[in-house]
Amino acid sequence: MFIQHIFGLFTDPVHEWKKIREQQKNSNRTPAVHVFILALIPAVSGYIGTTQVGWRIGVGEPIHITGNSAFTIAIIYYLALLVGVFSIGWVIHLLGKAYEVEKPISLCIALAAYTATPLFLIGIMQVYPVLWLNMLLGLPALAYTVYLLYSGLPVMMEIPAERGFLYSSAVLAVGLVALVSLLAMTALLWGMGLQPVFTY
């Protein structure tokens, strides 16, 4: 069923958000399967790209990461993606009180999960870790993710578009702060000796 939702979010997002909302109202299940499956795409692709393809800095030979190191990073990456989605769902649920919206946590997680879909799908590009190419394709995916948040939140939470805009902006701001915190934590871990093991 989630495959149909994914297709619908790219062809007619507003209509698809309504279908997702009605499905969530009639079910207590969260789209956990959807998240667990799609989060594998960037994690596995990153593992393949860093161990098999590698990347170049300048004109030298490709740089790779050892299999054990890349496997550890892939697991942490996968868990971070899952924590990120479920945390944003929890934030949407908590912020609802400020916007006078009371919706079940399962619906909020569904909103976060389906909003992140373009980022999960574009993760396949990490098989070929070329920075300019990943940026070229990743930025439109990021822009569409933001569009899905702004178009989906008013529909899922059943509020006017004006309030939905402010609500979405608050969720986006929290997401950006979380991203910066994650980058800072990564730098801290590298400084403590948990950096990747490279092969040249």
Buried (B, 14 or more C-beta within 10 A) or exposed (E): EBEEBBEBBEEEBEEBBBBBBEBBEEEEEBBBEBBBEBBBBBBBBBBBBBBEBBBEEEEEEEBBBBBEBBEBBBEBBBEBBBEBBBBBBBBBBEBBEEBEBEBEBBBBBBBBBBBBBBBBBBBBBBBEBEEEEBEEEBEEBBEBBBBBBBBBBBBBBEBEEEBBBEBBEBBBEBBEEBEEEEEEEBEEEEEEEEEBEEEE
